[in-house]
Amino acid sequence: MAAEIEFAAVPIRLTVNGVQHEAVVEPRTLLVYFLREHLGLTGAHVGCDTSQCGACTIQLNGRAVKSCTILAAQANGAEITTVEGLPARWAKQKKLPAPIAEQTLHPVQTAWIEEEVPQCGICQYGMMIKVTELLEKNPKPTDEDIKAALTTSGPSPHLCRCASYAAILDGARRAAQLLREEA
């Protein structure tokens, strides 16, 4: 009988959606599972567990990354934004008062709703995070910029199995417009 290997638990401290969290995790815990199971933030979906689909995309220190390929321990000390945190991120950027901030969506979320982008919704939260990253760097993207952000920027493309790519492009365009109007 083979001996079972035990791994020492690792303490971590993360700021997720503006709230600091401390936890002790098994060292092999993927960040996506930490967010979902320990913090109850289920917007980062588990689609493939291989960094191929983008459903688990979050912002880690302001950069869109796929959380299924990062260990929670590797994110120690990081600032993370999930799709659930986009409204607070926007409110902070715009310096909105608390009562208004609580009722505000991020313009990317508003655009996704207005353009009726999601079909099944599995990939959409990751797409919204990636489009947010794009628009923070480039407030006037071309269609080619949007397509590149979702297909060739980063380790792999963001995939939509429902093939709602035209609607995703419409949503990204609308989000860019809303952001320009808010500026």
PyMOL commands that set and color helices and strands:
alter all, ss='L'
color gray80, all
select helices_A, chain A and resi 31-38+67-69+72-75+83-94+98-101+107-114+124-137+143-151+165-182
alter helices_A, ss='H'
color red, helices_A
select strands_A, chain A and resi 10-16+19-25+57-60+63-66+79-81
alter strands_A, ss='S'
color yellow, strands_A
deselect
rebuild
show_as cartoon
